[in-house]
Amino acid sequence: MASRLDKGRSQWHSGSVMDGKLDRLRELLRSFGSCLVAYSGGVDSVFLARVASDVLADKALAVIADSPSLPRRELAEALEVASRFQIPVRVVKTAEFENADYLANPANRCYFCKHELFDALTPIARAEGLAVIAYGENASDTGDFRPGAQAAAEFQVRAPLKEVGLAKAEIRELSAQLGLPTADKPQMACLSSRIPYGEPVTPGKLAMIERAEALLRDMGFYDVRVRHHELRIAECGLGIAGTEADSKSEIRNPKSEMTRHLARIEVGPTEFVKFVAGDTAGRVAAALREMGYTHVTLDLQGYRRGSANEALGGRISTTAGGRL
């Protein structure tokens, strides 16, 4: 009996703390007077846009950036959610794919993406008379490697969710209370994050990744990433460039190499059994080969947040632009 009472008190206290943070968020947004929310259709930005719209009414605007790094399905769903909950929204085309630093894909690629985003949002906020630009960074992001936060600081973009101490789990719970369909949405990141640092980002690669992930989600997988790796293969029978066979060649012509693509699939560890059951793995492999992948593999560690950073081994490369 005492145990149940203690559990009840704990749940009440947790809910009370969370509700207090929501009240502080509303107060903070109200203090802005007006606000432009950098909107992506993900858990955090949908929640922030909804609360901002509730508090500021027509003095709040959500703006979503459209580029090849945003899946078409994500864009459509983001606009549908905004329409359903009467959140004013606008789409702006961003030009990060015209930036050689972004395309080079250094470890701080996100800096260049966010810089382009906030550079595009600033004139919109100014034209609409919106005092503050805000984005969806939250308290759970503290301590992560997030180069985009530097761009936010440079443009004086606010992070209201983080400022009031709302963590991801709390945002999901509050989203459920508000009836938002994103409450249990899987974590998403731009498609460029699927390409290992140092390998160039191209629209063609992103189109392959988008199709592959859409296939897996349509098959019912929840946590999904298709990591896209380049393989350099020598055409003249010398083997894989950089191997012992290749090193024996007196002359190596870079033009004699062809690029092949490997898909390293991450699904949630609890979904492994589903992936290998029946003919699922075979169907996935066949479909991805049709999309252009030469090799299709399953990552035995499964989906985990930030796995792209594992290759850095504690070393952060900022070659392009020298900024982090």
Rosetta silent file (secondary structure, phi, psi, omega in degrees, C-alpha in Angstrom):
SEQUENCE: MASRLDKGRSQWHSGSVMDGKLDRLRELLRSFGSCLVAYSGGVDSVFLARVASDVLADKALAVIADSPSLPRRELAEALEVASRFQIPVRVVKTAEFENADYLANPANRCYFCKHELFDALTPIARAEGLAVIAYGENASDTGDFRPGAQAAAEFQVRAPLKEVGLAKAEIRELSAQLGLPTADKPQMACLSSRIPYGEPVTPGKLAMIERAEALLRDMGFYDVRVRHHELRIAECGLGIAGTEADSKSEIRNPKSEMTRHLARIEVGPTEFVKFVAGDTAGRVAAALREMGYTHVTLDLQGYRRGSANEALGGRISTTAGGRL
SCORE:     score description
SCORE:     0.000 S_00000001
   1 L     0.000  -46.437  179.964    0.000    0.000    0.000 S_00000001
   2 H   -62.480  -38.111 -179.645    2.775    2.401    0.960 S_00000001
   3 H   -62.293  -41.787  179.495    4.594    1.534   -2.250 S_00000001
   4 H   -66.928  -37.142  177.689    1.545    2.447   -4.333 S_00000001
   5 H   -64.712  -42.343  178.806    1.154    5.710   -2.435 S_00000001
   6 H   -62.320  -41.568  179.334    4.814    6.542   -3.026 S_00000001
   7 H   -64.168  -41.331  178.935    4.434    5.764   -6.712 S_00000001
   8 H   -63.327  -41.975  178.790    1.335    7.937   -6.899 S_00000001
   9 H   -63.932  -40.380 -179.592    3.104   10.825   -5.183 S_00000001
  10 H   -62.949  -44.470  179.398    6.063   10.445   -7.566 S_00000001
  11 H   -65.235  -39.172  178.729    3.823   10.525  -10.633 S_00000001
  12 H   -64.217  -43.099 -179.581    1.950   13.543   -9.291 S_00000001
  13 H   -63.552  -42.972  179.851    5.224   15.348   -8.597 S_00000001
  14 H   -61.864  -44.494  178.989    6.556   14.525  -12.076 S_00000001
  15 H   -65.415  -37.837  179.510    3.358   15.763  -13.708 S_00000001
  16 H   -64.880  -42.605  178.463    3.372   18.891  -11.580 S_00000001
  17 H   -63.045  -44.289 -179.009    6.971   19.703  -12.570 S_00000001
  18 H   -63.816  -43.901  178.050    6.191   19.122  -16.238 S_00000001
  19 H   -63.243  -35.103  177.393    3.082   21.306  -16.104 S_00000001
  20 H   -63.583  -39.222  177.869    5.155   23.994  -14.406 S_00000001
  21 H   -66.237  -38.051  178.203    7.610   23.914  -17.299 S_00000001
  22 H   -64.130  -41.076  177.035    4.736   24.237  -19.764 S_00000001
  23 H   -61.465  -41.629  179.629    3.472   27.295  -17.874 S_00000001
  24 H   -67.121  -35.228  176.729    6.957   28.814  -18.001 S_00000001
  25 H   -62.601  -45.920  178.853    7.155   28.089  -21.720 S_00000001
  26 H   -61.293  -42.074  178.721    3.892   29.925  -22.298 S_00000001
  27 H   -63.442  -41.146 -179.745    5.099   32.849  -20.203 S_00000001
  28 H   -63.848  -47.210  179.615    8.382   32.977  -22.101 S_00000001
  29 H   -63.260  -38.797  177.865    6.668   32.940  -25.495 S_00000001
  30 H   -62.382  -36.303 -179.636    4.219   35.593  -24.325 S_00000001
  31 H   -68.320  -23.208  177.547    7.169   37.772  -23.318 S_00000001
  32 H   -66.652  -31.812 -176.912    8.495   37.592  -26.887 S_00000001
  33 L    84.333  -41.782  177.317    5.423   39.444  -28.135 S_00000001
  34 L  -159.383  156.619 -171.173    5.753   37.748  -31.518 S_00000001
  35 E  -157.762  138.306  169.486    7.711   34.771  -32.812 S_00000001
  36 E  -106.301  124.250 -179.567    8.823   32.922  -35.927 S_00000001
  37 E  -101.514  124.179  172.474    9.304   29.195  -35.260 S_00000001
  38 E   -70.187  110.258 -167.408   11.805   27.234  -37.350 S_00000001
  39 E  -108.591  135.421  178.162    9.482   24.352  -38.184 S_00000001
  40 L  -125.880  -14.389 -174.939   10.445   20.877  -39.392 S_00000001
  41 L    91.056    1.805  177.693    7.425   18.713  -38.593 S_00000001
  42 L   -84.831  177.725 -175.886    9.343   16.825  -35.894 S_00000001
  43 H   -53.210  -50.154 -172.908    8.319   16.271  -32.278 S_00000001
  44 H   -71.464  -48.023 -175.035    9.951   19.409  -30.891 S_00000001
  45 H   -71.196  -32.053  176.369    9.121   21.968  -33.548 S_00000001
  46 H   -65.959  -44.893  178.639    5.483   20.881  -33.868 S_00000001
  47 H   -61.661  -46.649 -179.358    5.026   21.175  -30.102 S_00000001
  48 H   -62.918  -43.425 -179.638    6.763   24.564  -30.006 S_00000001
  49 H   -64.645  -38.483  179.906    4.772   25.870  -32.969 S_00000001
  50 H   -65.640  -46.656 -179.351    1.494   24.696  -31.437 S_00000001
  51 H   -66.672  -40.531  178.266    2.145   26.358  -28.065 S_00000001
  52 H   -62.237  -41.127  178.726    3.416   29.533  -29.754 S_00000001
  53 H   -65.526  -40.138  178.200    0.296   29.656  -31.904 S_00000001
  54 H   -62.647  -41.696 -174.154   -1.935   29.152  -28.846 S_00000001
  55 H   -81.175  -41.220 -171.325   -0.177   31.911  -26.905 S_00000001
  56 H  -105.647   -6.205  178.285    0.554   34.463  -29.622 S_00000001
  57 H    54.071 -124.238 -175.923   -2.254   33.773  -32.113 S_00000001
  58 H   -76.173    3.200  176.580   -1.578   35.693  -35.350 S_00000001
  59 H   -98.240   15.743  175.498    1.727   36.969  -33.979 S_00000001
  60 E  -124.586  140.591  179.143    3.263   33.514  -34.430 S_00000001
  61 E  -141.260  132.274  174.231    4.409   31.997  -37.708 S_00000001
  62 E   -98.921  136.498  178.517    5.961   28.606  -38.451 S_00000001
  63 E  -129.323  126.466  179.840    8.387   28.412  -41.397 S_00000001
  64 E  -108.802  134.257  179.816    9.686   25.147  -42.818 S_00000001
  65 E   -87.514  131.284 -179.984   12.832   24.994  -44.951 S_00000001
  66 E  -112.085  128.281  176.679   12.596   22.925  -48.120 S_00000001
  67 L  -159.042  174.805  179.525   15.664   21.385  -49.765 S_00000001
  68 L   -61.213  -15.081 -179.445   16.772   17.953  -51.051 S_00000001
  69 L   -82.346   -4.626  178.894   17.682   16.975  -47.471 S_00000001
  70 L  -105.622  117.808  178.359   13.990   16.986  -46.440 S_00000001
  71 L   -58.652  142.929 -179.661   11.983   13.910  -47.489 S_00000001
  72 H   -59.633  -37.083  179.545    8.873   14.751  -49.512 S_00000001
  73 H   -63.687  -40.550  179.581    6.780   12.694  -47.107 S_00000001
  74 H   -64.685  -40.789  178.682    8.076   14.694  -44.139 S_00000001
  75 H   -62.590  -46.612 -179.240    7.237   17.983  -45.842 S_00000001
  76 H   -62.543  -42.852 -179.784    3.704   16.833  -46.660 S_00000001
  77 H   -66.823  -38.626  179.439    3.105   15.537  -43.125 S_00000001
  78 H   -62.942  -42.036  179.758    4.469   18.732  -41.553 S_00000001
  79 H   -69.902  -34.915  179.235    2.117   20.868  -43.633 S_00000001
  80 H   -66.655  -42.559  178.680   -0.828   18.566  -42.881 S_00000001
  81 H   -63.291  -43.906  179.333   -0.240   18.801  -39.115 S_00000001
  82 H   -60.586  -42.231  179.240    0.023   22.595  -39.310 S_00000001
  83 H   -65.014  -43.635 -177.578   -3.227   22.751  -41.259 S_00000001
  84 H   -62.244  -36.513 -177.105   -5.042   20.409  -38.869 S_00000001
  85 L  -103.567   16.378  174.697   -4.063   22.457  -35.816 S_00000001
  86 L    53.343   44.270  175.002   -4.450   25.824  -37.554 S_00000001
  87 L   -94.373  117.195  178.020   -0.780   26.731  -37.181 S_00000001
  88 L   -59.604  128.275 -175.027    0.139   29.438  -39.703 S_00000001
  89 E  -139.450  149.717  178.284    2.954   27.983  -41.809 S_00000001
  90 E  -137.942  148.112  177.206    5.104   29.016  -44.736 S_00000001
  91 E  -106.391  132.894  176.424    7.608   27.102  -46.879 S_00000001
  92 E  -125.838  134.584  176.476   10.947   28.679  -47.800 S_00000001
  93 E   -79.880  130.925  177.179   13.506   27.222  -50.199 S_00000001
  94 L  -110.336  158.960 -168.865   17.006   27.137  -48.718 S_00000001
  95 L  -119.428   34.177  179.469   20.261   27.019  -50.674 S_00000001
  96 H   -62.144  -23.305 -179.664   22.692   24.947  -48.611 S_00000001
  97 H   -77.515   -0.157  171.815   23.291   22.804  -51.708 S_00000001
  98 H   -98.688    1.236 -177.530   24.945   25.821  -53.322 S_00000001
  99 L  -102.981  114.535 -178.339   27.482   25.930  -50.476 S_00000001
 100 H   -61.433  -32.167  178.690   30.662   23.935  -51.162 S_00000001
 101 H   -63.341  -41.951  178.521   31.399   23.749  -47.428 S_00000001
 102 H   -64.899  -47.519 -176.040   28.071   21.984  -46.822 S_00000001
 103 H   -64.910  -27.913  178.507   28.516   19.609  -49.769 S_00000001
 104 L   -68.984  -17.874  172.918   32.009   18.643  -48.562 S_00000001
 105 L    61.412   53.469  173.420   30.294   17.153  -45.504 S_00000001
 106 L   -74.247  175.341 -178.547   32.721   18.020  -42.682 S_00000001
 107 L   -63.270  -23.801  177.770   31.857   17.091  -39.115 S_00000001
 108 L  -101.209   31.468  177.804   30.285   20.521  -38.643 S_00000001
 109 H   -50.997  -39.947 -177.182   28.059   20.231  -41.709 S_00000001
 110 H   -61.131  -26.341  177.025   25.038   21.116  -39.559 S_00000001
 111 H   -59.977  -47.655 -176.307   26.573   24.519  -38.889 S_00000001
 112 H   -68.137  -35.388  177.025   26.341   25.422  -42.582 S_00000001
 113 H   -65.110  -50.231 -178.926   22.801   24.047  -42.853 S_00000001
 114 H   -67.104  -34.549  177.759   21.538   25.971  -39.821 S_00000001
 115 H   -61.848  -44.446  177.819   23.399   29.107  -40.907 S_00000001
 116 H   -63.564  -41.391  178.950   21.601   28.973  -44.258 S_00000001
 117 H   -59.326  -53.839 -175.829   18.280   28.317  -42.489 S_00000001
 118 H   -68.855  -29.292  175.305   18.548   31.242  -40.093 S_00000001
 119 H   -65.839  -34.083  178.107   19.861   33.482  -42.861 S_00000001
 120 H   -77.595  -31.800 -178.131   16.683   32.681  -44.814 S_00000001
 121 H   -77.859  -29.058 -175.270   14.390   33.143  -41.792 S_00000001
 122 H   -58.231  -49.683  178.926   15.795   36.507  -40.706 S_00000001
 123 H   -66.284  -28.642  177.048   14.330   38.611  -43.556 S_00000001
 124 H   -66.998  -45.451  178.351   10.970   36.850  -43.189 S_00000001
 125 H   -60.724  -41.548 -179.243   10.848   37.687  -39.489 S_00000001
 126 H   -64.971  -43.996 -178.048   11.832   41.266  -40.249 S_00000001
 127 H   -66.973  -33.342 -178.402    9.212   41.661  -42.995 S_00000001
 128 H   -89.638   -2.332  179.806    6.457   40.179  -40.820 S_00000001
 129 L    69.510   33.378 -179.758    7.439   42.232  -37.768 S_00000001
 130 L   -95.983  124.399 -168.558    8.205   39.134  -35.678 S_00000001
 131 L   -73.596  -31.206 -171.509   10.516   39.962  -32.794 S_00000001
 132 E  -132.821  139.847  168.029   12.091   36.543  -32.113 S_00000001
 133 E  -103.344  131.813 -178.621   13.182   33.517  -34.122 S_00000001
 134 E  -129.122  152.251  176.102   12.986   30.268  -32.132 S_00000001
 135 L  -136.022  175.143 -165.175   13.894   26.662  -32.852 S_00000001
 136 L   -91.966   20.880  175.226   13.257   23.287  -31.250 S_00000001
 137 L   -60.485  138.132 -176.906   16.446   22.492  -29.350 S_00000001
 138 L  -125.511  177.977 -174.748   15.466   20.994  -25.987 S_00000001
 139 H   -65.146  -25.058  178.892   17.070   20.159  -22.629 S_00000001
 140 H   -71.124  -17.666 -178.654   17.901   16.596  -23.744 S_00000001
 141 H   -81.236  -10.058 -179.468   20.209   18.026  -26.406 S_00000001
 142 L   -60.326  129.422  179.291   22.567   19.484  -23.809 S_00000001
 143 L    93.752  -15.750  176.619   25.999   17.904  -24.138 S_00000001
 144 L   -72.715  158.201  172.303   25.403   16.567  -27.665 S_00000001
 145 L   -78.815  103.893 -174.395   27.701   17.526  -30.532 S_00000001
 146 L  -133.431   83.624  179.976   25.457   20.130  -32.182 S_00000001
 147 L   -59.169  -27.131  179.918   27.305   22.508  -34.537 S_00000001
 148 H   -62.101  -23.852  179.693   23.981   24.068  -35.517 S_00000001
 149 H   -65.108  -29.585  177.533   23.772   25.634  -32.053 S_00000001
 150 H   -66.537  -41.738  177.673   26.669   27.927  -32.971 S_00000001
 151 H   -62.542  -39.638  177.633   24.717   29.233  -35.958 S_00000001
 152 H   -60.323  -42.192  179.470   21.718   29.783  -33.677 S_00000001
 153 H   -64.758  -40.067 -179.277   23.886   31.804  -31.307 S_00000001
 154 H   -64.038  -33.619  179.786   25.274   33.899  -34.154 S_00000001
 155 L   -96.386    5.743 -179.062   21.752   34.811  -35.295 S_00000001
 156 L    56.492   40.292  176.983   20.477   35.200  -31.702 S_00000001
 157 L   -82.227  134.879 -176.682   17.910   32.460  -32.251 S_00000001
 158 E   -90.089  154.677  176.444   16.180   31.364  -29.069 S_00000001
 159 L  -123.659   76.978 -173.220   15.611   27.793  -27.830 S_00000001
 160 H   -57.625  -38.068 -178.875   12.524   28.152  -25.571 S_00000001
 161 H   -62.950  -42.913  178.076   12.143   24.423  -24.865 S_00000001
 162 H   -68.286  -39.410 -176.126   15.712   24.231  -23.628 S_00000001
 163 H   -63.743  -31.706  179.106   15.426   27.504  -21.715 S_00000001
 164 L   -96.336    2.636  174.309   12.546   26.206  -19.585 S_00000001
 165 L    82.824   21.075  179.627   14.204   22.806  -19.110 S_00000001
 166 L   -79.363  123.381  177.860   11.829   20.641  -21.148 S_00000001
 167 L   -91.574  167.398 -175.254   13.367   17.265  -22.010 S_00000001
 168 H   -57.518  -46.767 -177.805   12.384   15.071  -24.949 S_00000001
 169 H   -61.869  -37.460  178.756   10.258   12.660  -22.913 S_00000001
 170 H   -68.262  -38.383  178.768    8.346   15.577  -21.374 S_00000001
 171 H   -64.815  -39.008  177.070    7.761   17.127  -24.797 S_00000001
 172 H   -64.305  -44.012 -179.368    6.340   13.829  -26.019 S_00000001
 173 H   -63.439  -45.434  179.481    4.053   13.571  -22.973 S_00000001
 174 H   -67.562  -34.636  176.079    2.822   17.145  -23.332 S_00000001
 175 H   -62.150  -40.531  177.667    2.355   16.638  -27.078 S_00000001
 176 H   -63.407  -40.769  178.708    0.112   13.665  -26.305 S_00000001
 177 H   -63.412  -31.612  179.269   -1.911   15.808  -23.896 S_00000001
 178 L   -85.947   -1.811  178.800   -2.367   18.380  -26.675 S_00000001
 179 L    77.642   19.251 -178.168   -3.461   15.669  -29.084 S_00000001
 180 L   -78.506  131.458 -178.645   -0.503   16.140  -31.418 S_00000001
 181 H   -69.006  -11.702  179.758    0.135   13.124  -33.695 S_00000001
 182 H   -83.320   -0.719 -177.164    3.880   13.710  -33.367 S_00000001
 183 H   -54.350  -38.050 -179.261    3.866   12.630  -29.699 S_00000001
 184 H  -115.468   23.427  179.975    5.187    9.185  -30.638 S_00000001
 185 L   -70.909  138.771  177.326    6.872   10.106  -33.905 S_00000001
 186 L   -61.072  153.023  175.495   10.331    8.561  -34.381 S_00000001
 187 L   -64.622  138.160 -179.857   13.308   10.889  -34.070 S_00000001
 188 L  -125.040  154.322  172.935   14.254   12.335  -37.431 S_00000001
 189 L  -142.712  161.540 -177.208   17.293   14.102  -38.796 S_00000001
 190 L   -60.749  154.472 -176.317   17.981   15.511  -42.234 S_00000001
 191 H   -61.641  -27.962 -179.261   18.862   12.986  -44.928 S_00000001
 192 H   -62.864  -23.594 -179.390   22.408   14.346  -45.207 S_00000001
 193 H   -68.605   -9.423  179.946   23.124   12.922  -41.747 S_00000001
 194 H   -83.542   -9.495 -176.763   23.055    9.419  -43.288 S_00000001
 195 L   -99.931  126.245 -178.023   26.275   10.089  -45.219 S_00000001
 196 L   -57.521  143.752  177.435   29.562    9.602  -43.308 S_00000001
 197 L   -53.372  138.478  178.736   31.578   12.736  -42.690 S_00000001
 198 L    94.677  -21.121  174.055   34.055   13.398  -45.477 S_00000001
 199 L   -92.314  131.475 -172.593   31.990   11.717  -48.193 S_00000001
 200 L   -62.700  146.461  175.177   30.300   14.366  -50.361 S_00000001
 201 L   -89.541  129.614  176.883   26.606   15.111  -50.061 S_00000001
 202 L  -135.823  150.228  176.545   24.716   14.949  -53.363 S_00000001
 203 H   -57.491  -34.320  179.682   21.019   15.140  -54.257 S_00000001
 204 H   -62.970  -44.221  177.275   21.341   11.731  -55.946 S_00000001
 205 H   -61.901  -43.380 -176.986   22.515   10.039  -52.764 S_00000001
 206 H   -65.271  -35.015  177.454   19.755   11.682  -50.746 S_00000001
 207 H   -64.391  -38.897  177.286   17.119   10.490  -53.220 S_00000001
 208 H   -64.920  -45.001  179.826   18.365    6.906  -52.777 S_00000001
 209 H   -61.653  -44.170 -178.915   18.317    7.232  -48.978 S_00000001
 210 H   -60.172  -45.533 -179.711   14.825    8.718  -49.022 S_00000001
 211 H   -64.396  -41.799 -177.944   13.425    5.884  -51.139 S_00000001
 212 H   -65.333  -44.218 -179.498   15.143    3.217  -49.027 S_00000001
 213 H   -69.434  -35.705  177.192   13.887    4.599  -45.704 S_00000001
 214 H   -62.346  -40.492  177.727   10.378    5.072  -47.094 S_00000001
 215 H   -59.028  -47.958 -177.207   10.346    1.400  -48.096 S_00000001
 216 H   -66.054  -39.341  178.246   11.352    0.272  -44.595 S_00000001
 217 H   -67.162  -37.847  177.632    8.807    2.522  -42.896 S_00000001
 218 H   -66.223  -22.796  176.853    6.092    1.250  -45.237 S_00000001
 219 L   -85.204   -0.040  173.751    7.075   -2.259  -44.124 S_00000001
 220 L    99.442    8.012  178.081    6.308   -1.243  -40.547 S_00000001
 221 L   -80.470  139.644 -173.197    9.763   -0.489  -39.121 S_00000001
 222 L   -93.710  -63.528  177.595    9.741    2.331  -36.561 S_00000001
 223 L   -89.677  111.874 -172.833   13.357    3.378  -35.872 S_00000001
 224 E  -136.588  132.296  166.671   15.035    3.453  -39.272 S_00000001
 225 E  -140.057  135.621  171.423   18.249    4.850  -40.715 S_00000001
 226 E  -111.910  103.416  179.514   19.849    3.875  -44.020 S_00000001
 227 E   -80.797  129.952 -171.182   23.502    4.895  -43.793 S_00000001
 228 E  -107.799  116.139 -178.079   24.923    5.508  -47.248 S_00000001
 229 E  -115.432  139.855  174.320   28.585    4.592  -47.876 S_00000001
 230 E   -86.587  141.582  172.226   30.676    5.075  -50.998 S_00000001
 231 E  -123.361  125.834  178.004   32.851    2.222  -52.279 S_00000001
 232 E   -95.268  117.994 -177.453   35.614    3.005  -54.757 S_00000001
 233 E  -116.917  130.372  178.877   36.148    0.084  -57.131 S_00000001
 234 E   -77.643  130.034 -176.559   38.933   -0.050  -59.729 S_00000001
 235 L   -72.741  -27.566 -169.614   37.565   -0.859  -63.179 S_00000001
 236 L   -89.881   21.658  174.081   40.740   -2.451  -64.554 S_00000001
 237 L    82.483   13.361 -179.576   40.715   -5.525  -62.320 S_00000001
 238 L   -86.009   -4.570  179.617   43.117   -4.215  -59.706 S_00000001
 239 L    93.995 -164.354 -178.003   40.572   -4.697  -56.923 S_00000001
 240 E   -75.035  131.930 -178.254   39.366   -2.205  -54.389 S_00000001
 241 L   -58.017  134.101  178.391   41.361    1.002  -54.388 S_00000001
 242 L    96.877   -7.395 -179.783   43.718    1.148  -51.439 S_00000001
 243 L   -86.358  175.468 -179.875   44.052   -2.635  -51.022 S_00000001
 244 H   -59.585  -40.856 -179.339   47.260   -4.654  -51.368 S_00000001
 245 H   -61.905  -40.275 -179.280   46.345   -5.584  -54.931 S_00000001
 246 H   -68.062  -37.449 -176.094   45.870   -1.948  -55.811 S_00000001
 247 H   -67.364  -19.366 -179.274   49.157   -0.899  -54.163 S_00000001
 248 L   -79.513  -13.367  179.312   51.108   -3.229  -56.487 S_00000001
 249 L   -73.797  131.953 -179.559   50.030   -1.237  -59.511 S_00000001
 250 L   -71.998  -33.935 -178.737   52.767    1.096  -60.740 S_00000001
 251 L  -126.728  127.780  178.501   50.274    3.527  -62.209 S_00000001
 252 L  -121.375  117.326 -179.237   46.860    4.235  -60.761 S_00000001
 253 L   -95.394  114.008 -178.914   44.469    6.346  -62.795 S_00000001
 254 H   -56.210  -28.631 -178.110   41.776    7.941  -60.581 S_00000001
 255 H   -71.781  -12.937 -178.711   39.471    8.024  -63.606 S_00000001
 256 H   -84.349   -1.696 -179.281   39.572    4.223  -63.733 S_00000001
 257 E   -92.659  141.422  174.955   37.646    3.989  -60.457 S_00000001
 258 E  -111.374  150.417  177.370   33.900    3.568  -60.272 S_00000001
 259 E   -98.179  127.586  172.922   31.745    4.497  -57.315 S_00000001
 260 E  -115.596  162.652 -175.195   29.481    1.871  -55.823 S_00000001
 261 E  -121.779  135.350  177.239   27.069    2.364  -52.952 S_00000001
 262 E  -115.123  131.671  175.384   26.605    0.346  -49.760 S_00000001
 263 E  -100.401  121.401  175.118   23.502    0.645  -47.578 S_00000001
 264 E  -107.954  104.207 -172.761   24.064    0.026  -43.860 S_00000001
 265 E   -85.856  130.457  171.958   20.595   -0.354  -42.395 S_00000001
 266 E  -112.743  126.437  169.353   19.887    0.504  -38.769 S_00000001
 267 E  -126.895  163.496  178.874   16.596   -0.574  -37.209 S_00000001
 268 L   -58.259  139.931 -179.177   15.644   -0.649  -33.553 S_00000001
 269 H   -51.967  -32.785  179.366   17.203   -3.637  -31.731 S_00000001
 270 H   -73.851   -8.618 -178.323   13.719   -4.918  -30.888 S_00000001
 271 H  -101.362    1.711  179.771   12.941   -4.998  -34.616 S_00000001
 272 H   -56.887  -47.635 -176.762   15.803   -7.344  -35.586 S_00000001
 273 H   -57.913  -42.697  178.451   13.611  -10.433  -35.402 S_00000001
 274 H   -62.187  -38.018 -175.776   11.083   -8.825  -37.727 S_00000001
 275 H   -67.377  -39.900 -175.980   13.820   -7.865  -40.181 S_00000001
 276 H   -91.970   -3.066 -178.191   15.250  -11.387  -40.516 S_00000001
 277 L   -73.710  142.190  175.664   11.895  -13.192  -40.372 S_00000001
 278 L    55.991 -133.881 -178.598   10.646  -14.930  -43.479 S_00000001
 279 L  -103.654   17.529 -175.570   11.706  -13.271  -46.719 S_00000001
 280 H   -58.760  -51.457 -178.193   11.817   -9.706  -45.340 S_00000001
 281 H   -58.727  -41.565  179.269   15.605   -9.297  -45.538 S_00000001
 282 H   -64.215  -40.910  179.081   15.660  -10.673  -49.070 S_00000001
 283 H   -65.397  -41.215  179.262   12.873   -8.354  -50.200 S_00000001
 284 H   -63.508  -46.938 -179.094   14.651   -5.355  -48.692 S_00000001
 285 H   -59.968  -44.347 -179.217   17.951   -6.285  -50.312 S_00000001
 286 H   -64.004  -42.562 -178.940   16.345   -6.775  -53.721 S_00000001
 287 H   -64.998  -41.940 -178.822   14.457   -3.480  -53.512 S_00000001
 288 H   -70.741  -31.368  175.034   17.551   -1.509  -52.464 S_00000001
 289 H   -65.607  -36.602  176.123   19.618   -3.045  -55.246 S_00000001
 290 H   -63.033  -30.114  179.754   16.964   -1.818  -57.660 S_00000001
 291 H   -78.892  -11.250  177.643   17.483    1.658  -56.165 S_00000001
 292 L   120.086    1.167  178.696   21.198    1.517  -56.957 S_00000001
 293 L   -84.205  129.305  177.088   22.860   -0.077  -53.930 S_00000001
 294 L   -77.372  -39.120 -179.465   25.484   -2.709  -54.763 S_00000001
 295 E  -126.427  140.516  178.863   25.620   -4.048  -51.189 S_00000001
 296 E  -127.336  120.364 -175.629   22.885   -4.058  -48.535 S_00000001
 297 E  -127.110  159.731  175.118   23.859   -4.747  -44.912 S_00000001
 298 E  -111.804  124.537  178.240   22.214   -4.748  -41.472 S_00000001
 299 L   -74.482  117.744 -174.953   24.046   -2.964  -38.640 S_00000001
 300 L   -72.825  -11.389  174.160   24.121   -5.456  -35.760 S_00000001
 301 L   -85.276  -13.485  177.735   24.259   -2.651  -33.173 S_00000001
 302 L    75.878 -179.905  179.217   20.922   -1.375  -34.396 S_00000001
 303 L   -67.427  132.778  170.781   19.635    2.168  -34.469 S_00000001
 304 L  -148.093  143.405 -176.810   21.237    4.506  -31.944 S_00000001
 305 L   -64.716  135.248  175.369   21.205    8.255  -31.833 S_00000001
 306 L    75.626   20.511 -176.995   24.346    9.955  -33.120 S_00000001
 307 H   -64.602  -23.437  178.105   25.934    6.862  -34.626 S_00000001
 308 H   -63.725  -25.683 -178.849   27.407    9.014  -37.409 S_00000001
 309 H   -80.882   -9.945 -177.641   29.633   10.641  -34.784 S_00000001
 310 H   -62.716  -32.565 -178.074   31.154    7.305  -33.737 S_00000001
 311 H   -68.894  -17.540 -179.080   33.654    7.455  -36.591 S_00000001
 312 H   -71.853  -26.162  178.641   35.090   10.681  -35.183 S_00000001
 313 L    56.154   36.696  179.137   36.563    8.797  -32.227 S_00000001
 314 L    86.162   -4.191  179.358   36.475   11.918  -30.064 S_00000001
 315 L  -104.939  125.527 -179.626   38.097   14.018  -32.793 S_00000001
 316 L  -103.481  115.740  179.942   35.951   16.759  -34.326 S_00000001
 317 L   -90.890  131.206  178.360   36.987   17.757  -37.830 S_00000001
 318 L  -129.557   45.703 -173.644   36.088   21.246  -38.975 S_00000001
 319 L   -58.446  -52.215 -176.525   38.031   21.354  -42.218 S_00000001
 320 L   -74.285  118.156  175.266   35.479   23.210  -44.296 S_00000001
 321 L    81.434  -18.781  177.450   35.227   26.783  -43.172 S_00000001
 322 L    65.392   19.283 -177.672   37.142   26.155  -39.974 S_00000001
 323 L  -117.291  148.000  179.839   34.058   26.882  -37.872 S_00000001
 324 L  -137.995    0.000    0.000   32.330   24.718  -35.275 S_00000001
